[in-house]
Amino acid sequence: MRNHGIAELFNEIADILEILDENPFKVRAYRRASQSLNGLSEDVALLAAENRLTDVPGIGKELAAKITEIINTGKLRYYGEIRKKVPSAILDMMAIPGIGPKTARLLYYRLGIKNVRQLEKEAKLHRLSGNVEGLKEKTEKNIIRGIELVKKRQARMPLKEALEIGEELLSQLKRRGPVNNISLAGSLRRMRETVRDIDILVSTDDPGEITNGFLSLPAVKDIVETGPTKSSVITKDGIQIDLRIVDDDSFGSALVYFTGSQAHNIHIRHIAKQAGLKVNEYGVFSDETGKRIAGRTEKDVYKALGMPWLPPEIREDRGEVEAALGGKVPKLVEISDIKGDFHVHSDWSDGAGSIEEMASTCARLGYKYVFITDHSKSLKVARGLSEADVDRKIDYIRRLNKKMRGIRILAGTEVDIMQDGSLDYGPKTLKKFDLVVAAVHSGFRQSKAKLTERIIRAMESGKVNIVAHPTGRLMGSRDAYDLDFKEIFRVAKKTNTCLEISAFYERLDLDDVNARSAKEFGVKLAIGTDSHMPEQLNSMRFGVSVARRAWLGREDILNSLSLADLLKFLKK
């Protein structure tokens, strides 16, 4: 928990104290401390280590001790004690713009409102105004509007959607004015799996023309703000787009700054300070002379700090700065390293494309091989293949390979891991496939121990090459189920089983954190698109982005092997 996180916690403590009708001076002390921490340029952990917390305005000995406790333990005992005294519903309602502690208490205790959903319903039915003093019709309207704002603020776009919108905006802006440099920034450039809004950075000789071009884009619905260096709009789909315009000489430093992450930026500012430098969105400057040392390109900025350029995907303050200073930045996997796709469906099961269509599209993508992994027999909803279907399909693929040019089609299966951990096909049938991908498609609510046991039993069968979308999540509709990852990784390494990074944008499973842990255990990862139609095969880039965020190189990715080396690997 860094500056922003501690600031949010202190602000919530102030809210709770206000609800509990505590001393107003104590409430103000926490609010002031929260504001100071949010505006702090140095990492609060560094200040704590150097005993400088009390140098921060509003931070006395008592609050400094609490900050130190949070840094050392990751939590605050005092917060836990007072949090128990306030119903969660009150705090949830206070997150709505315009609802303070007094109103939230009235809604909960006098009107019996127990959650935000109930509050929205009562407000829309005009059941709030008139029932309690101070709650008027205008208050109802403000509550409804505030709930809508919270919903929009909480809504996050899948990476696929955000990237497609962002790349189209870049293309349109280039046609609407003189652009010297242009790039996406923020969490989208870091390829986070979900994105709240879209940031665009531009350097130009005519800021006015670029700004006018931006404000007149066809997607724009509302203009939030506009100025010589920053403009913000809301699109017709409710997405906020922020445009920032900088000088050519500052483009590199601004790109580092606005790409983030915040934690990464704080860390490199600390490195700069140690070297007698100051780094911000305008450049790298000497503390002694104020002279600009770098700023035109990102490489110049990092070089001035004694580091090689760092790929945006790993700028999360998870050890990348230390790696750069030690000359150990990993060479990350590239989309050009990918030689094939391991997880593709056809119209033999629930796909919408024929085997020929799926293979031809893969060939156009430059792949050398593709595995057609249709579903196994028990998954009736996906028209899973019977044993007889399997024989016909394998024979068909062999005949098709005699006609296809430039790509090898291999017969695979996505076999169900049954609820007892057995596989949906017997050993005799599984032996016929070039590749066996195993997956859980049912029993998601089983215990952590049971789900872990199922996957482990499948891997220990000796028949499984890859475990697909290991946590079963579908972002926005189904949470990942709980697994004992250390045990999964240990057994995967022992049995030479690969784990999938699903490139399907609603899955991205394994995620970057677990994929990096798998690498540390020595487990190889395989990227599969889980494509059911030709158009979906382009989603490989999203799986690669997860792999890059996980610090994976081509040596960690099964798809980077040539066909000959891959077939040798599978024979193991």
N, C-alpha and C positions, 0 to 999 in steps of 0.2 A: 504494500500500500504506500503510494508516494504522495506528493503534495496534494493533487486534486482529490484523491481518495480520502485523505485525512480531513481535508477541507469540507467535503461532503458529510463526513461523519460528524464533525463538529457542528455543522449547520443543523443536522438532524437532532443532535443533542439539545441544541437551542430550542428547536421546535418542541421536543418532549418536555423540556423544563417549562416552557411557556404553557403547554397544556396542563402541566401539574401545578401551575400558578406559583412557580418558584420566584425567588428574588429577581426582579427585572435587570438588576446590574449584572447578575450571573449570566442571564440570558444574553445580554449585550456583549459580555466578555467572549462567549463562544462564537457569536456572530462576527465580531471583529477579528478574532483569531482565524476564522474561516476565510474571511476576505483577504487577510494578510497572506495566508498560505496559498490561496489561488493566484495571487499576484507575484509570488516568489519566483525568482529566476533560478535560484540554486536548489539543488535536490535537498529536501528536508533531512534525508538520512545522512547526508554529508555534514549538515549543520549539527545534527545530534552527535555524530562521531567526534566533531571538533568542539563540542560543548558551547555552541554559538546559538542555540535555539532562542535564548532570552534576548538576543540582539534583534529578533524579529518583532516589529511593533505588535503589541497586543498579546504577546506570549510571555507570561510570567513563569515562575518556578513550577507552579502546580500544573499548568497546561504543558509545559516542557516535559514534565515527568510523564504525563499521559501520552504525548507524542512518542517519547522514547519507548514506552510500553507497547504501543502499536507497532513500532518498527521492529522491536525485538521479538514480539509474540504473534503479530498479525491480528491482534484483537485488543479490545479495551474492556476490562472487567466492569468499570463504572457504567459504560454504555449498556452492557448486558443487564445490569441491576435496574436501571431506570426504564429500560425498554420494556421490561415485563409489566410495568405499571400502566402502560397505555395500550389499548386495543389497536391491532394492526389497521383496522378499518379507518380509524381517525387519521393515522399517518398517510394512508393511501389517498384519502380525500384531500389532505393538505398538499398533496403533489399537484392538485388541479389549480391552475392559475386563478387567483381571486379568492380562494378559500383559505382563511387563516385559522389559527388554533381555536378562536372563539366560535366561529361558524361551524367548524368541524365537530366541536363538542356538542353544539346544539343539535346538529344533524344526527349524531349518534345517540345521544342520551335522551333528547326530547322527542325526536321523530322516529327513532329506532332504525335508522339507515345503517346497514351492516356491510355494504360494499359499494364500489363505484357503479357497478351495473344497476343496482337498485336505485342509487342516487339519480342516475341518468333517466331511468324510467319514471321516477316520481317527479322529476323536474319537467319532463316532457308532458306529463299529465297535469301539470300545474297544481301539484299537491303539496308544494313547499310553501308558497307564498300565502300569507294570512294565518298559517297555523302556528308560527312562532314569530315573536316580535323581532324585527330586523330583517326577516326574510321576505323580500318583496318580489314582484314579477320580474323586475330587472335583475334581481339576484338569480332567479331561475335561468334567465337567458344567458347570463354570464357563466353560470355553472355548465350549461349545455355547450356553450362555445369553448369553455376551458377544457371540458372532456374531449371535445373534437381535436383541440390543439395537442393534448397529451397523446391521443391516438396517433396523430400524424408524426409527432416527435418520436414516439416509440417505434413507429414502423420503419423497418429496414429492408432494403432491397437485396435480393440475392445478387451475388457477384456477377453472374451472367447478365442479368438485366442492366445493372449499373454500368458494366463495361461496354455493352452495346450502345447504351445511351451516350456515355462519355465519348466513345470513339466517333460516333456520328456528330456530336457537338464540335469536336475538334475539326472534323472535316468541313463542317459548315462555316466555322469561324475563319478557317484559312481562306475561304472564298469570299469573305465579307470585309477584308481589309488587309493591310500590309503586316504580315506576321514575320518576325525575325526568329523567335523561338516560341514553342508552345508545348505544353505537356499537361496531362492529368496529374493531380497531386492527391494528398490526403490518404485515407485508408484504401481508396480505390487503387491508387498506384502501388500500395503495399499488398494489394490483392487479398484483402481480408474477405472472409467468406460471405459476410453481409456488409452493406454500406448504407449509411444514413443519408448522406447528401454527396454531391459531386463538386470537386474543386478543380478549377482550370487556371493555369498560370501562363501568362503571355508576356513577351517583350516585343515592343513595336515602336516604329518611328511616328505613329499617329494614334495615340491612345483614344482620342475622341472618336475616330472612325471605327476602331475595334469595339469600343463601348456601345456605340450606336448599333453596330452590327449584332452585337450580343443581345441587346435589349429587344431587337426586332426579329429574333429567331422565331420560326413558326411555332415552336413548342411553348413559347413563353405565354403565361396567362396573367401573372401579376408581377409587378416590379416591387421588390422589397426595399432596396436602396440603390442609389447610383452615385458615383463620384469619379474623380480622375484616376484613382488607382484601384477601387473596389466597387463591384456591382453585384447584387444578388437578385435572383428571380425565382419565382415558383412556376413550374411547368403545369400544363393542363392535367398531368397525372399526379400533381401534388408533390413533385420532387424539387428540392431546393438546389439551385446551381449557383455557385459562387465563382466570380471571375476576379482575378487579381492581375494587375498590370504593373510591371517593373521595368527598370532600365536593363539594357543588355548586360552591363557590367555587374548587375546584381542577380541575373537570372539563375545562376548556379546556386548561390547561397539561398535565394528565395525558394528554389525547388527543394533543397535540403530541408529548410525550415517548414514549408507547408506540406511536405510529404510526411514529416514526422517519423515515428510516433513521438508523442510528447516526452515519453521516458527516454527515448533515444536522443532527442534534442537536448534534454537536461544533461545527459551524460557527456555529450560532446562539448557542451558549454563548460562543463567542469574540466575536461581535458584542455580546452583552450585556455582557461584561466590559469591552470598550472604552468602553461607555456608562455604566460605573459601576453595572451591574446584575448580578443573578444570576438565571438561569432554570433551573428544574428541574420535576419533575412536580407540585410543590405550588403553583407560581406564578412570577411575576416579582417580584423584590424589589430594593429599593435597597440597594446595598452599604454605604452610609453610615449609613442609619437602620434597615435591616432591615425597612422597611415594605413590605407587599405592594402592588404597583402594578397587577397584572393576574393573571388566571388562570381567570376564570369561563368564558370562551369562547376558542376559538382565535383569532378575529379580534382580541380584546383583547390576547392574548399577542403576536401579530405586530405589532400597532399600537404596543405599548410598546417594541418593538425597532426601530421606524421602518420597518416593512415592511407591505405589504398581505398579506392572507391568501393562502397558497399552496396550490393544489390538492394533495392527498395524493400523487397519481400522480407528481408531479415532485420529490418530496422525497428526492432521491438524491445531493445535493451534486454536481450536474452543471451548476452555473451558476445555479441558481434563486435562491440567496441574493443573488448579485450583481445578477441581473435585478430582484429585489424592491427592493433598495436603490436601484437606478437608475430605478425606476418603469417597468420594461419587462417585467412579468409577462405572458406571452402569454394571450390569451383562447382557451382550449382548446375543441376540438370537443365538442359534446354529443350524446347519443343523439337528442335532439329535432331536431338538424340533419339527420339522415339521411332522405333522400327516397326511397331505393330500394336494391335489392340487385342487384349485378352478377354474382353467381355462384350460380346455382340449377339443380339437376338435376330432371328429371321422369321419369316411368315410360316415356318414350320411349327413354331409355338405362338407366342403372342406378339411377334414383331410385325411391322407394316411393310417391310421390304424383303424382297427375295434374297437368297444367298448371293446370287450374281450381283444384284444392285448394291448390297452392303460391301461386297468384296471390291467391286469396281470403284466405289467411292473411296475405300481405303487405299486403293492403288493410286487414285488421283491425289490423295494426301501424301503420297510418297512412301507409304508403308511397304514392307517386304512380306508381311504375313498378317493374317487375321484369324482369330479363333471364333467360330460360330458356336455359341454356348447357349443353346435353347434349354428351356426348363425341363425338369424331370417329371415323371408320371403323376406324382401325388398332387402337384400344383394344378388342379383342374381348371382354376380360374384363368390360368395362363396357358391353357391347352398343352400341358406337359406331355412329353413324348413317351409312349410305351416302348418296351424293349424292341418290338417289331419295327416301330417308327425309327428307332435309333439305327437299326441295321440298314433300313432304306436310306436314311439321311447320310450315313457314312459312305454308302455306295455311291450316292448321288454326288457327294463332295469329291470323291476320287475321280469320277468321270468328268466333273467340272474342271478339276485342276489340269486335265489334259488340254482344255481349251483356253484357260485363262493365261494371260501374259503379264509378267511383271510382279505378280503377287502369288503367294502360296496360301491356300485356304486349308485350315486345320479343323478337325472335328473335335469340338469340346462340348461340355455340358455344364449347366448351372444346377447342380444336384442339391436337393433339399437336405438339410441337416434335420432329421426328425426329432421329436420331443425327447427321445431317450438318447440322442446323440448318434444313432445309426444313420446310414445314408440311404437315400431313396432308391438307388439301384444296388444290385448285388455285385460282388467282386468280378464275376464273369462279364457283366455288361460294362462296368467301369473300366476294365482292362482294354476295351475296344477304343476308347477315346485317346486322342493325342494330349488332352488337357482336361483335368477335372477341377472345376471351380465349385466350391461348396458354400451354401448360404443358409442362414436362418430366415424363414419366411412365416413362422407361426410361433405361438407361445411367448410373445414378447414380454408378458407380465410375469414370467417365471422369476424366481429369485436370482440374485447375482451369482450365487454358488451353482445353481442349476444351469443357467445359461453358459457360464464359464465351463462347466463340466461337459455340456453338449459340444461346444466348439473343440475342446481338448480331445474328446473321444473321436471326433471326426478327423482331427489332425493325426492322432495316433493310429488311425486305421491303416495308414500307409498308402491310401488311395487318393489323397487330396493334394493338389498342387498349390491352390490358392484359396484362401477364405475371403469371400466377397463381402463388401460393405459390412465390416465386422460388428458395428454397434447398432445397425438397423435404423438409424435415424433418417427422418425426412423433415428437413428444416421447415418450421412453420406449421407442421401437422403432427409429427411424432418425434418425441424426444429419444435420444440414444438410450438403449438399455444399459444397465450397469454390468460391468465385467471386471474380473481380476486381471488387469492388463499385464502385470508382472508375470503371472502364471501363463497367460496366453503367449506372451513374447518368449518366455523360457521354453515352452513346448514347441512353438513355431521354429525356434532356432534348432532345437534337438531333432525335430522331424524333417528339417529342411523344407518347411511349408512357408510359402510367401503369404503376405497379407495385402489385401487390395486397398488402394486409394481410389475410391469411386469418383470419377470425373463428372458424374451426373450432378448438375448444379444444385439439386435439392438434397443431395447426400453429402458429397465431399467427405467421405468416410472411408478410411480413417481421417481424422482432422490433423492439422499440422503438429499439434502438441504430441498426440499419440504416435504419429508417424515418426517424429524425431526420436521418441523413446524406443520405438521398434528398431530404428537404426542403431541406437546405442546398445541394444541387446544383440546386434549382429543379424537381425532379420532382414531379408530382402523384401522390397515392396514391388507390387505390380500395379500399374495404372490401367484401369478399364473404364470405358465410357458407359457401359450398360445401355448401349444404344438399341433402340427398337425401330428406328427408321434412319435412312441415310443422312438426313439433316443433323441428327444428333451426334454423328461421328466427329463433328468439329469441336465437341466439348472437351477433347483431350487437353486443351490448353488450361482448363480449370483444374484438372488433376495435376498437371505439371506445376501450376501455381501453388498448390498445397505442398507438393514435394519440395519446391524451392523454399517455401516458408518453413519447412521442416529441416532445412539445411542438407537436403539430399543431393548427392552427385549422381552422375550417370552410372557409376559403379554400384549404386544402391538400388537401381531400378531395373527390373527384369526386362522391361520393354526396350532397353538400350542394347540388348544383345542381338547379334546377327542371328539369322535363322539357324545356321549351322551350330553356333554356340548355344543357342536356346535349346535346340533338340538334344544336345549333349547334357545340358543342365537338367532337362526334364527326365532324362533316363536315369538320373541319380535317384 
